[in-house]
Amino acid sequence: MSDENNKKEEAEIKDKLVSDETESDIDFEVEPDLESGDLAGAQDKLKKLKEKLRTCQKEKQEYLDGWQKERADFINYKKDEAARAARAASYAREGFLSDLLPVLDSYDLAFANKEAWEKVDKDWRKGVEYIHQQLLKILSDYGVTEIEVQEGSVFDPNLHQPVESVFIDDKSKDHTIAKVLNKGYRTQNTVLRPARVNVFALSSK
């Protein structure tokens, strides 16, 4: 019985070894194929994912560049609109101030004849002078100043408007102011109206 049992156990062990070897061979032969297939599939998926990622990154950059360009264009548009609005307001203000200057000329003309002006009723004269002071204050509040010009000063085409030439033989007076006809006015950046003047000019004789 003992020999039979031993033989039986040996036979079972041999069968098990054969079975294990067969299974091992099968695993060895099949698993590499499966692993090879899985690896190839994974690599293919990874490649596709990388391509998709590159596409997404490219599109993202294009969208970002487009957004930044649109934003820059919008900012520039707002700046341009603000500049245009400022220029329009400046032109309107300058037009308004220029329209007041002839009124100021009328006051200057009235006050120039002191003898006639002093004969005017005192109360009425005070009222007119008060309105004149109000007008000067309005112009001052807007930054309007008188262009300083005196007879004998050098003619400046940027500040003076020549009305008539006064011919002389004295070369030292050539291109100097002979007479101021009307005052000129300006703001800090703009000449509202140049001073109207007569200018000395050297005689050609």
NUDREN-558893 format. One line per 2 residues: their letters; for each residue x, z, y of N, C-alpha, C. Coordinates in pm, 1 decimal. Atoms other than C-alpha are relative to their C-alpha. Layout:
# residues N
a = X:Z:Y:X:Z:Y:X:Z:Y; ... $
***
This chain:
# residues 205
ms = 83.4:0.0:-119.7:0.0:0.0:0.0:86.5:0.0:124.2; -89.1:-8.9:-115.5:281.4:84.7:227.2:62.0:-134.5:30.2 $
de = -60.7:132.5:-20.9:447.8:-254.6:171.4:-102.6:-97.6:55.6; 105.7:90.5:-47.8:119.8:-432.8:220.9:-31.5:27.2:147.9 $
nn = 27.3:-35.2:-141.0:56.0:-240.7:539.5:111.3:-48.7:92.7; -113.3:45.0:-81.5:402.2:-319.4:665.4:-3.6:-149.8:21.5 $
kk = 8.4:146.5:-10.2:359.5:-687.4:586.6:-112.2:-42.0:96.5; 114.8:30.9:-85.5:23.9:-685.0:754.6:34.3:22.4:148.0 $
ee = -38.9:-30.9:-138.6:166.4:-519.6:1065.9:98.0:-103.3:53.3; -96.3:101.9:-41.4:456.1:-767.8:1072.7:-70.1:-130.9:33.3 $
ae = 75.5:123.5:-23.7:211.5:-1054.7:1043.5:-74.4:7.3:133.2; 74.4:-17.1:-125.8:2.6:-913.1:1330.1:94.3:-8.1:122.2 $
ik = -98.8:4.1:-108.9:314.7:-864.3:1541.0:44.3:-142.6:27.3; -40.5:140.3:-15.6:424.4:-1224.0:1473.5:-109.2:-81.1:69.3 $
dk = 112.9:71.7:-62.7:78.3:-1353.0:1560.0:-9.6:31.2:150.2; 8.1:-41.9:-141.1:81.3:-1150.9:1880.5:111.9:-62.5:81.7 $
lv = -113.2:60.9:-69.7:427.9:-1277.9:1973.7:-24.2:-147.5:25.1; 30.9:142.9:-14.6:320.3:-1636.1:1910.3:-105.2:-20.8:107.3 $
sd = 108.6:9.2:-98.7:6.2:-1578.2:2110.5:51.8:23.4:142.3; -56.3:-30.5:-132.9:202.3:-1420.7:2400.7:85.8:-114.2:51.5 $
et = -85.4:110.8:-39.5:454.2:-1703.5:2399.7:-82.5:-120.0:43.7; 87.5:113.8:-32.8:175.3:-1961.0:2402.2:-63.3:19.2:137.1 $
es = 62.6:-29.9:-129.3:-1.4:-1787.8:2691.3:101.6:-10.7:114.2; -105.4:6.4:-100.6:329.0:-1757.6:2874.8:33.4:-143.4:33.0 $
di = -28.2:141.7:-22.2:396.7:-2125.5:2824.9:-109.5:-65.9:83.1; 113.2:58.7:-73.3:50.6:-2213.5:2948.7:5.7:40.2:146.8 $
df = -9.0:-48.3:-137.9:91.5:-1992.5:3256.5:113.3:-69.5:73.9; -117.6:58.8:-62.3:431.0:-2137.1:3323.8:-23.8:-145.2:35.9 $
ev = 24.0:141.6:-23.7:310.3:-2491.8:3295.9:-112.0:-21.6:102.1; 117.5:21.9:-84.8:-21.1:-2450.3:3481.9:20.9:56.3:140.1 $
ep = -11.2:-68.0:-128.7:65.2:-2202.7:3756.8:86.0:-76.5:100.8; -76.2:77.5:-97.7:341.4:-2411.5:3913.2:-81.1:-114.7:57.4 $
dl = 82.8:109.8:-50.9:97.0:-2701.2:3935.2:-100.7:50.9:101.8; 99.6:-57.1:-91.5:-165.4:-2478.4:4091.2:66.0:44.3:129.7 $
es = -70.2:-46.9:-118.7:86.0:-2319.4:4323.2:46.7:-117.5:85.0; -44.4:118.5:-71.9:226.0:-2659.0:4413.0:-115.0:-62.8:76.1 $
gd = 118.2:56.3:-65.6:-123.0:-2784.1:4491.1:-44.1:85.4:115.8; 39.9:-91.6:-107.8:-208.8:-2474.5:4694.7:96.2:-9.1:117.7 $
la = -100.3:7.1:-105.0:116.4:-2499.5:4889.3:-13.9:-128.8:80.6; 18.0:128.3:-68.7:63.5:-2865.8:4965.5:-124.6:2.8:86.9 $
ga = 124.0:-10.6:-77.0:-291.6:-2792.7:5075.1:16.5:89.0:121.2; -23.0:-91.9:-111.2:-179.6:-2500.3:5286.6:85.4:-65.6:108.1 $
qd = -85.1:69.1:-96.1:92.6:-2708.3:5446.3:-78.0:-105.2:77.7; 83.0:101.3:-66.0:-156.9:-2982.8:5518.7:-92.5:64.9:103.1 $
kl = 87.7:-72.4:-93.3:-397.4:-2732.8:5675.0:78.6:50.2:120.6; -84.2:-50.8:-107.7:-113.7:-2578.7:5875.1:38.2:-111.6:96.9 $
kk = -35.2:114.7:-83.1:-10.3:-2921.3:5999.2:-116.6:-40.3:89.4; 119.6:36.2:-77.3:-366.4:-3000.0:6103.4:-29.4:103.5:108.5 $
lk = 23.4:-106.2:-98.0:-400.0:-2662.5:6274.1:97.8:-10.1:117.1; -99.4:15.8:-106.1:-76.4:-2719.9:6465.2:-35.4:-116.4:92.0 $
ek = 40.4:115.7:-80.0:-196.1:-3063.6:6574.8:-119.2:34.8:88.9; 117.7:-40.7:-77.0:-528.5:-2915.5:6682.5:39.3:94.7:113.0 $
lr = -47.2:-93.8:-101.6:-347.4:-2637.6:6867.9:68.4:-74.1:113.9; -66.5:79.5:-103.3:-128.7:-2889.6:7049.9:-101.6:-74.4:85.6 $
tc = 106.0:70.1:-73.6:-440.0:-3088.1:7142.1:-72.5:94.7:94.6; 69.0:-99.8:-82.8:-612.8:-2773.8:7268.4:86.4:42.4:118.5 $
qk = -90.9:-39.8:-107.8:-306.1:-2672.3:7467.9:12.1:-109.9:105.2; -8.0:112.4:-92.3:-281.8:-3019.5:7618.3:-125.8:-8.6:85.5 $
ek = 126.5:4.7:-73.6:-651.0:-3019.4:7710.5:-10.1:116.7:97.5; 4.3:-117.8:-87.8:-619.8:-2667.1:7850.0:84.4:-22.6:124.5 $
qe = -87.9:26.0:-113.1:-327.5:-2773.5:8068.7:-61.1:-102.9:94.2; 65.5:101.8:-82.1:-519.9:-3081.6:8184.6:-112.8:61.3:81.4 $
yl = 108.7:-67.3:-71.6:-821.5:-2866.7:8272.9:55.9:90.1:110.6; -61.5:-89.8:-97.9:-594.6:-2615.3:8448.9:55.4:-78.5:118.3 $
dg = -54.9:83.2:-107.1:-414.9:-2887.8:8644.4:-111.9:-56.2:87.0; 114.1:54.4:-74.0:-748.2:-3044.2:8738.0:-65.2:104.8:87.7 $
wq = 61.9:-108.5:-76.7:-891.0:-2710.4:8847.4:86.9:38.1:119.3; -90.8:-35.6:-109.1:-582.2:-2628.9:9052.5:-1.5:-106.3:109.5 $
ke = 5.0:108.6:-98.7:-596.6:-2971.8:9219.9:-129.0:7.0:80.6; 128.7:-10.6:-69.9:-966.8:-2933.7:9298.5:0.1:119.2:94.5 $
ra = -4.8:-120.3:-84.5:-903.8:-2584.4:9433.2:85.0:-25.9:124.4; -87.0:31.8:-114.0:-616.9:-2708.1:9651.5:-69.9:-95.3:96.2 $
df = 73.4:94.4:-84.4:-831.6:-2998.1:9776.0:-108.2:71.9:79.6; 107.1:-73.6:-67.8:-1114.8:-2758.1:9858.7:56.3:87.0:112.2 $
in = -64.0:-83.2:-102.1:-880.5:-2523.2:10045.1:42.4:-86.0:119.4; -40.9:90.6:-107.8:-739.8:-2817.6:10243.1:-120.8:-49.4:78.5 $
yk = 123.3:44.7:-66.0:-1093.7:-2938.2:10313.9:-51.5:107.4:95.3; 46.2:-109.9:-85.1:-1189.9:-2595.3:10448.4:88.7:13.7:123.7 $
kd = -92.0:-7.8:-113.4:-877.6:-2589.5:10665.8:-27.1:-112.6:99.5; 27.4:113.9:-87.3:-953.4:-2938.8:10798.8:-129.8:20.3:77.0 $
ea = 128.5:-24.6:-65.4:-1314.5:-2843.5:10870.9:13.4:106.4:109.0; -21.2:-106.2:-99.1:-1203.9:-2527.1:11048.4:74.2:-54.7:121.9 $
ar = -76.0:59.4:-110.7:-954.5:-2727.6:11255.7:-89.1:-91.2:83.9; 91.4:88.2:-73.6:-1220.5:-2986.9:11344.1:-99.5:80.8:83.0 $
aa = 94.4:-85.9:-72.5:-1465.5:-2712.8:11440.2:67.2:63.5:121.8; -73.9:-60.8:-111.4:-1198.8:-2546.6:11655.7:23.5:-101.7:111.6 $
ra = -21.5:104.4:-101.3:-1119.7:-2877.6:11828.7:-129.4:-32.1:74.1; 129.0:28.9:-62.6:-1488.3:-2946.4:11889.0:-38.4:109.6:98.8 $
as = 30.9:-112.6:-89.1:-1536.0:-2599.4:12036.2:89.5:-3.4:123.6; -94.1:6.7:-111.8:-1225.8:-2646.4:12251.2:-40.5:-109.5:98.9 $
ya = 43.5:109.6:-87.1:-1348.3:-2983.3:12382.9:-125.4:38.1:78.1; 123.8:-41.9:-66.3:-1691.2:-2836.3:12459.1:30.0:100.6:110.8 $
re = -37.0:-100.4:-100.0:-1534.4:-2541.3:12641.6:69.2:-65.5:119.4; -71.0:68.1:-108.2:-1302.8:-2767.8:12840.5:-95.6:-83.6:84.8 $
gf = 99.3:77.7:-74.1:-1596.4:-2992.2:12931.9:-82.7:88.0:91.7; 78.5:-94.3:-80.2:-1797.4:-2693.5:13052.4:79.4:47.1:121.5 $
ls = -83.9:-49.3:-110.2:-1508.5:-2562.2:13262.3:27.2:-110.0:102.6; -25.1:111.8:-92.0:-1434.4:-2905.1:13407.4:-121.0:-26.6:88.8 $
dl = 122.5:21.1:-78.5:-1798.1:-2933.0:13518.5:-15.2:101.9:112.6; 9.2:-103.0:-104.6:-1756.8:-2613.8:13722.5:95.1:-25.3:117.0 $
lp = -102.5:19.4:-103.1:-1458.1:-2741.2:13919.8:-53.1:-65.2:128.4; 54.9:55.3:-124.8:-1654.1:-2962.7:14164.7:-76.4:103.7:82.0 $
vl = 69.4:-107.6:-71.5:-1864.4:-2656.2:14249.4:101.7:84.7:75.8; -106.6:-76.9:-64.5:-1544.1:-2468.0:14323.6:56.5:-75.8:120.2 $
ds = -47.1:82.4:-112.7:-1430.8:-2760.0:14543.8:-93.6:12.9:120.2; 98.0:-12.2:-109.0:-1752.4:-2728.0:14745.4:18.9:130.9:75.5 $
yd = -26.9:-128.4:-65.1:-1679.8:-2362.9:14811.8:126.2:-8.4:85.0; -125.5:11.9:-75.0:-1322.8:-2443.2:14915.7:-21.1:-79.9:129.0 $
la = 27.0:83.1:-117.0:-1451.9:-2711.2:15151.7:-77.0:79.0:105.9; 79.4:-80.3:-94.0:-1704.0:-2471.1:15305.7:85.4:106.6:67.3 $
fa = -82.8:-107.4:-55.8:-1446.3:-2196.8:15350.7:115.4:-53.7:85.0; -115.4:56.8:-71.1:-1184.5:-2435.4:15492.5:-20.4:2.0:151.6 $
nk = 30.4:-2.4:-143.5:-1357.8:-2456.3:15830.3:-42.7:142.1:37.2; 26.7:-142.1:-26.2:-1329.9:-2089.8:15922.9:-90.9:20.4:121.5 $
ea = 80.1:-16.8:-122.1:-1479.9:-2133.8:16266.9:-147.5:-23.5:-28.2; 139.5:30.2:32.5:-1795.4:-2293.5:16130.1:-55.7:103.5:-97.9 $
we = 45.6:-95.7:101.0:-1812.7:-2052.0:15838.7:-35.5:135.3:61.3; 25.3:-130.0:-62.9:-1800.0:-1742.9:16061.8:-127.0:-0.3:85.4 $
kv = 123.2:9.4:-77.6:-2097.7:-1872.5:16257.3:-124.6:12.3:-88.0; 111.3:-10.6:95.3:-2312.5:-1859.6:15941.2:-49.7:143.8:-2.7 $
dk = 58.6:-134.2:8.2:-2552.4:-1563.7:15905.4:82.1:88.1:-94.6; -89.8:-89.9:73.1:-2350.8:-1265.9:15783.1:-51.6:33.0:-139.6 $
dw = 56.2:-35.4:131.1:-2586.7:-1163.4:15500.5:3.0:-119.3:-95.2; -1.9:120.6:83.6:-2615.2:-1519.9:15374.3:143.0:-30.8:-43.2 $
rk = -141.2:24.9:29.3:-2237.0:-1558.3:15394.7:50.2:93.7:-109.8; -41.2:-95.7:103.6:-2186.0:-1243.3:15188.4:-53.8:-39.7:-137.1 $
gv = 58.7:43.7:127.1:-2422.8:-1374.5:14920.6:76.0:-116.5:-60.3; -75.8:116.8:47.0:-2235.7:-1704.6:14897.6:138.3:41.8:-48.9 $
ey = -133.4:-47.0:39.5:-1900.0:-1528.4:14884.3:-4.7:77.9:-131.8; 15.2:-75.0:125.7:-2029.0:-1302.9:14606.2:-13.7:-95.8:-118.7 $
ih = 15.5:100.7:106.6:-2138.8:-1604.6:14400.0:133.7:-68.3:-27.3; -131.8:62.1:14.7:-1798.0:-1760.0:14464.7:93.2:88.1:-83.4 $
qq = -82.8:-93.7:76.4:-1625.5:-1448.9:14329.5:-42.5:4.0:-146.9; 49.5:3.8:138.2:-1847.0:-1457.2:14019.6:50.4:-124.5:-72.1 $
ll = -48.3:125.1:58.2:-1751.6:-1819.1:13958.7:148.5:9.2:-33.0; -143.8:-16.5:24.9:-1381.9:-1737.3:13991.7:25.4:90.7:-120.8 $
ki = -16.0:-92.3:113.3:-1423.1:-1451.0:13743.2:-30.8:-69.7:-132.5; 33.9:74.5:122.0:-1592.5:-1678.2:13488.8:116.9:-88.6:-41.0 $
ls = -113.5:88.2:29.1:-1307.1:-1927.0:13514.1:120.9:80.1:-47.4; -112.8:-85.1:39.2:-1051.1:-1647.8:13490.5:-18.1:53.8:-141.6 $
dy = 27.3:-51.2:134.8:-1219.2:-1505.0:13180.0:26.2:-105.5:-106.6; -27.2:110.0:92.9:-1181.6:-1846.5:13016.1:145.9:-45.1:6.5 $
gv = -142.5:32.1:-6.7:-812.3:-1852.7:13105.7:34.5:-113.1:93.8; -26.5:108.6:-94.8:-840.5:-2106.4:13387.3:83.7:53.0:116.3 $
te = -85.5:-36.8:-113.9:-565.6:-2088.3:13648.1:22.3:-122.3:88.4; -27.2:109.7:-93.9:-487.6:-2293.8:13955.2:141.6:-51.8:-22.0 $
ie = -133.1:60.2:10.0:-197.9:-2537.8:13928.0:70.8:19.0:134.1; -71.7:-27.4:-124.8:53.2:-2420.3:14184.6:74.9:-124.8:46.3 $
vq = -66.3:117.6:-56.9:161.4:-2706.5:14405.2:9.4:19.2:151.1; -22.5:-13.7:-144.0:306.5:-2707.1:14754.7:55.7:-130.3:55.7 $
eg = -56.9:117.6:-65.8:393.4:-2976.5:15002.3:152.4:10.3:-2.7; -145.8:2.4:9.9:754.1:-3076.2:14950.2:51.0:22.3:-141.4 $
sv = -43.1:-18.3:139.8:758.5:-2989.7:14577.2:7.2:-135.7:-70.2; -21.2:126.2:72.2:862.3:-3256.6:14327.7:-128.1:-41.8:-71.5 $
fd = 119.1:53.8:65.9:583.3:-3480.6:14198.2:16.6:4.5:-151.8; 0.6:-8.4:146.4:497.8:-3414.6:13832.1:-124.0:-73.0:-51.3 $
pn = 115.9:78.0:46.6:275.4:-3679.7:13668.2:-87.0:74.0:-101.1; 79.0:-77.8:95.6:163.0:-3423.8:13409.7:-95.0:96.9:69.6 $
lh = 79.1:-99.2:-72.9:20.8:-3193.7:13677.6:-64.5:-54.9:126.9; 46.8:53.8:-128.1:-41.0:-3417.1:13979.3:-55.8:-141.1:-17.8 $
qp = 58.5:134.3:-1.6:-261.1:-3720.4:14036.6:27.2:-63.7:136.4; -30.9:62.0:-129.8:-123.0:-3952.9:14307.3:-121.3:-76.3:53.8 $
ve = 112.3:68.7:-63.8:-387.0:-4075.5:14549.7:51.0:-107.5:95.9; -53.5:93.8:-100.0:-181.7:-4242.5:14819.3:149.0:24.0:16.8 $
sv = -144.3:-9.9:-26.2:183.9:-4314.7:14885.3:24.3:4.9:150.3; -40.1:-12.3:-140.3:334.9:-4209.5:15216.0:145.4:-45.2:9.0 $
fi = -134.1:58.6:-1.0:636.7:-4430.3:15286.3:87.8:66.1:106.5; -96.0:-67.0:-88.1:943.1:-4269.4:15440.3:138.0:-63.7:-16.5 $
dd = -138.5:48.3:7.9:1308.2:-4349.2:15509.9:94.7:107.6:-53.0; -83.1:-112.3:45.5:1437.0:-4005.3:15408.2:2.7:2.4:-153.4 $
ks = -13.1:8.7:145.4:1567.9:-4046.5:15054.4:-19.9:134.7:-68.9; 9.7:-133.7:61.1:1570.6:-3669.6:14993.7:-145.4:41.0:-28.5 $
kd = 141.5:-33.4:20.3:1188.1:-3659.9:15014.5:-70.8:-94.0:-98.3; 61.2:97.4:91.9:1129.6:-3947.6:14773.5:-58.1:70.8:-122.9 $
ht = 70.3:-56.8:115.9:877.1:-3856.0:14499.5:-26.0:150.4:15.2; 43.1:-138.6:-23.3:781.0:-3524.7:14660.1:-141.8:-1.6:56.9 $
ia = 139.0:-9.6:-42.7:433.9:-3401.0:14755.9:-8.5:-2.4:152.6; 19.8:8.9:-144.5:326.8:-3508.0:15105.1:-117.9:85.8:43.8 $
kv = 118.7:-77.4:-36.1:-17.7:-3343.5:15103.5:-82.8:27.5:-125.2; 89.4:-36.2:110.9:-246.2:-3160.3:14860.6:-143.3:-25.7:45.1 $
ln = 137.0:35.6:-36.1:-596.0:-3311.0:14871.2:-101.6:86.8:-73.1; 88.0:-86.2:80.2:-762.8:-3116.8:14589.9:84.2:83.0:-96.4 $
kg = -70.8:-88.2:93.2:-649.2:-2823.4:14382.5:-16.1:-50.1:-144.2; 7.3:29.7:142.8:-571.6:-2872.5:14015.3:-15.9:128.7:-79.2 $
yr = 24.1:-118.7:82.9:-666.2:-2638.0:13732.9:39.7:-29.6:-144.6; -42.8:13.9:139.0:-547.2:-2575.5:13380.5:-32.7:126.0:-78.2 $
tq = 2.8:-115.7:89.6:-584.5:-2349.0:13081.2:141.5:15.6:-54.0; -134.8:-23.1:54.4:-291.7:-2225.3:12875.4:57.4:-126.4:-63.3 $
nt = -49.0:115.5:74.9:-272.2:-2547.0:12673.2:-43.3:-134.9:56.7; 58.1:126.1:-44.8:-467.3:-2807.8:12868.9:-12.5:-5.5:151.8 $
vl = 25.2:24.3:-142.0:-474.8:-2954.6:13216.6:-144.6:-47.3:12.3; 140.5:37.9:-17.5:-844.6:-2957.1:13306.5:-13.9:-109.3:105.3 $
rp = 1.0:100.4:-106.4:-782.8:-3151.9:13623.5:131.3:9.5:76.5; -124.9:-4.7:-77.0:-453.5:-3248.8:13789.4:-30.3:14.5:149.2 $
ar = 14.6:-10.7:-145.2:-404.8:-3171.0:14156.1:10.4:-139.6:61.3; -0.4:130.6:-66.5:-486.9:-3473.9:14372.8:88.4:10.5:124.2 $
vn = -101.3:-11.8:-106.2:-197.8:-3539.3:14608.7:38.5:-136.5:57.0; -70.6:115.1:-57.3:-35.9:-3785.8:14843.7:148.9:21.7:-24.2 $
vf = -140.3:-11.3:40.8:323.2:-3861.6:14749.6:89.5:-80.5:94.7; -99.7:72.2:-79.5:622.5:-3953.3:14961.4:68.2:-104.4:-88.7 $
al = -69.7:107.0:71.5:780.0:-4283.4:14860.0:98.3:-65.7:95.9; -104.5:59.3:-83.7:1100.5:-4439.3:14987.3:-40.9:-140.6:42.7 $
ss = 37.0:131.1:-53.3:1031.3:-4734.8:15212.1:97.7:-105.8:-49.2; -84.2:109.0:50.7:1161.4:-5068.3:15082.3:69.7:-75.0:112.0 $
k = -62.2:68.5:-113.6:1261.5:-5181.2:15430.7:147.0:38.3:13.3 $
***
